[in-house]
């Protein structure tokens, strides 16, 4: 909390330098939206993005529209070429969809409602029991990073696929909301970047905070870069490790997957968390290259939380300087700036 107050004071001093604000979301180039009510399928797809040979780039930021109130129960992301052919997910560094109208659980940020990377599994929920509400008419934005390992330029699209049931009085029985926590929360480094220089040898990173509301975590996953050795989510107040994963890696240390773990059992919904406790995300690395890797580290966890009975999801404060700086950082990437290929060659 002290760290957040210090950041807030600094951002208030810098507020006049912000170039973009929440209203600028409406001026972004649109993603394509297709919805099939009968099949319960919502597809959001970016325009074609050119990725030079051997490079990793940030995508432009796109706005996405949702035409109906739906309850999501399956989430996946695909990368396709200009002919619509499905490509390996190693083309995807990461991709995030953010709801600028709703608040994050642990910090006064806009709510990332979907995130995926090359190591992410498909997430499924029991469709009539638990669903993630996605309101129509929200200001949603999508952006990420793409990698081209080939010797020729590629034109790629990112396709986000949701399966849903219409939101009604009876289903889903429980409403779950996404949340994230990052070792570089709340705002990351320069320009809002949450990746960081990875020194040689062993290193570890952490951030901690308290949730705005009480609720039950029903499942968790994570994102980390190559050479990550462990990532964990800990209740600092009790000392209990709630979730810890060792990434699945190849012989060279390349991260292949980080499993998504469900906490639901026949006798419980999941793991309860509350605002009176402090929680910490931690990630560890072992970089064997003998040299620092620019932007080579990252560590984030995320999951779905069912609020306690009668507790509403927290509302966003559009005047909060941390929120406004986050939106400014997100929208400042609109041009899809080219990233340094050498800096990211270990993160693929």
N, C-alpha and C positions, 0 to 999 in steps of 0.2 A: 504493500500500500504506500509506503514512504517513497519507493521508486516511482510509482505512478504519479504521485503528487509532484515530485521534482520534475518529471517529464512534462506534466501539464503546465507548470509554471514557465518552463522554457518555451513551450509551444505557444503559449499566450503571447510571449514577447515576439515570437516569429510569425504570428498569425497573418500579418499584412503581406507576407511574402508568398502566400499560397496562391497558386495560379488557377487551380480548379476547385470546384465544390460539388456537392451532391446534385445540383441541378444540371451540371454538365453531362451526367449520365445519359440524358435524353438526346444528346447530340452525337453519341457514338454510332459507328456503323453497325447495322443489325446483323445478328445471326438468323438463320432460317429456322422457323418453328413448324413442326408437323405434329399433329395430334390425331390419334385414332381412338375415339372414345370406345368403340366396340371392343377393340383388342386391348384397351387400357395401356397405350404406348404413347409416350411423348418423346420426340426427338428434336434436339437442338444442334444445329450444325453451322460451323463457321464457313465463311467464304474461303476460297483457295488461298493458301499462304505459301509463298515461294521460300524454300529453305536451300541456301547454297550448298554445294558439295562440301562435305566434311565439316559443316558448321553447326553450332547450336545458337538459336535465336529466340528472343522473346517475341511472342505473337502480338499483334495489335490487341486492343481491348474492344470487345464487342458487347453490345447490349442484347439481352435475350428477353423475349416476351413469353408469358404463360397465359393461355387463353381461358383457362377454367381452374377452379379450385380443385386440387387433386391431393391424394394421399399416396406418397411414393413408397414402394416396397422392394424395388430392385433398381440398382444403379450400376452403370458401366460406361466406359469410354472407349471409343475406337478411333483409329487413325486410318484414313483412306486416301488414295491418290486421286488424280483428276479424273480417272476412269471409274472411280467408285470401288476399286479393289481394296480389300482389307489388308493392311500392312502390319508387320510385327510391332508390338507395343514398345520396342526399344527406340522407336521414333519419338516417343513421348517422354520428355523429361518430367513435366508435371502440367496439370491443367486444373484450374480452380473456377468454380462458379460462386459468386458472392451476391447476397441479398443486401442491398444498401439500405433497405427499410427496416431491417431487424438487427438486434444487438448480439454480439458474441457473449458467451457465458462468463468467461474469466476476465475480460477487458472491454473497455468501451469502444469496440470496433464494430464495423459492419460484419454481418454473419456469413462466413463461408459455408454454403449449404452442400457443396459437393467438391471433393478433391480427389485426384487420381494421379498416379505416376506409373512408370513402367513396371514397378513391383507390386502394384495394387491388385488384389483379387476382386472379383465381382461380389458385391454385397447384396444379400437377400434377406428380407424380413418376412415373417408370416403375415400374408397380405391383409387379412381381416382382423388380426389381433393388434399389430403394431404398424403404424405408418408415419411418414414424415410429411407434415402439411406443407404444401407449396401453394401459396395464395396467388390468384390471378391478379394481374395488373401491377405486380411489384416491379421495382427497379433492379433488375438482375444484370450483372455484368460477368463476362467470361474472358479469361486470359490465361496464358501459360508459357511454356517453352517447348520448342520442338528441336529434335536432333536429326541430322541427316548423315548417316555413316557411309553413304555411297560416294562414288567418284563423279557423280553428275548431280545437277540441281534437281530438286523434287518440288512438285506443287502438291501440297497436302491440305486436307481438311481434318478438323477434329469434330467428332460426332459424340455427343453426350446422349445416352439412351436411358430413359426412365420408364419403369412400368408402374402403373398406378391403379387405384380404385377411386371413383368419385367420392369426394368428402361428403359425408352424410351424418345423420344423427346417431346411427347405430355402428357404423364402421368408419375408421378403425376403432377398436375398443380403447386402445391407448395411443396417444400422440407423442412421438419422439422427435426431439430437435437435435440438430447437429451442433457439435462444439469442437474447438481445437485449442491446443496449447503448444507454443513454440519456444524453443530455448532462446530465441531472440525477440520474444514478446516485449512490449506490445507493437513496436514499430520497426524492428529490424535495424539494419544499418542504413547507409546513405541511399536515398531514393526508395527506402522501404524494403530493401533486399533482406531476405532471411537466410540466405546462404552466406558463408563466411570463410575466411582463409583457414585452411587446415594445416597446422604445423607438422613437421615430421615427428614420428614416434607416437606415443600415447597422449591423449588429451580427452577432456570431458567438459561438458557444458550443461547449464541448467537454468531454469526460470521457475518461479513459484508464485502462486496467487490463490485467491479464494473465489468460489463461484458466486454469482449474484443471487441465485436461488437454490433451494434444495431440490434434489431429484435423484433418480436412479440411472446409472450407466448400464445400458443393456449390451454394449459391445464396443470394442476399440480396435483401431489400427494405427499405423504410423508411416512416416516417410523419413528416410535418411539416405545419405549418399554412400558411395563406395568407401570401403575400409571401416564402416561403422561396425562396432563389435557388440553393442547392446543399446537398447532404448527402454526407458522405464517411466512409470507414472506412480508416484509415491504420496501417501498421506503423511505429510510432515508432522502433523499434530499427534498422530498415534504411532508413527514409525512403520506402518504397514506398507508393504509393496503391493499395490493394487494390480499392476500389470507390468510384466517385463518380458521382452522378446529379444532373442539373438537372431539378427537377420540371416536369412539363408544366402550364402555367398558361394561364388565359384572359387577355384584354386588361386586366382589372382586377387581375391578380395572384393570382386565386383558384386554388389548387392543384387540378388535375383528376386527375392520376395521377402515381405514381412507379413506374417499371417494376421488376418483379422480374427479376433477372438470374441465369441459371444459369452456373456456372463449369465444368460438366462438358464435356469434349471427348473425342474418340475416343482421344486419347493421354494423358488425365489425368482423375482423379476431380474435382479442384477445386483450391482454394487451401489450402495447409497452414499452420496456425498452431500455436504452441507456448508453453508457460508461461514460457520464458526471454525471450520478447519482450513488449513493451508495445504495446498497440493503442489507437487513439484514434478516437472518433466525433466528427464536427464538423458543425455546421449553420450556414448563413449566411442572413441575412434582409435585406430592404430594404423598410422600412415607409414608404410615400409619404404617409401620412395627415397627418403633421405632429403627431401626438399619440401618446402611449403607449397601447398596447392591453392592458388587463388580461387575463392568461391567453392572450395572442395568439400565444405562441411555443411550439414543442415540437420535439424532434428525437430520433428513435430509429431504430436499424437493427436488423435481425434476420434470421435465416436458419436453415439446417439444417447441422449438423455431424456428420460420421461420425468417431467416435473412432478413434484408431490401433488397429491390431490388438492384441487382448488387453487394451485399456484400458477399464475400466468407467466409466460415467457417475458423476460425483461424488455422494456422498450428502448429504442435507440435515442440518444440525445444528439441531434444534428449539429448543435452548437458546441459540443465537446471538442476541445482542440486536438485530442488524440484521434477522434473519429475523423475530423476534417483533414488532418494530416494524412491519415491512411487513404482517404478518398483521393486526395491530391496525388499521393504517391502512385496509386493504382492508375489514375487517368493520365499521369505524366508519361506513361509507357505507351501511349496511343500509337506512336510511329512504328512500333515493333523494332526497336533498335537492335543492331547486330551485336552479339556477344563475342567475347574473345574465345576462339575455338580451343586454344591451348589451355585456357583456364578450366574448361569443362570436359576435357578429354577423359578425366578420371571419373566423371560423374555420370557416365553413360552406361 
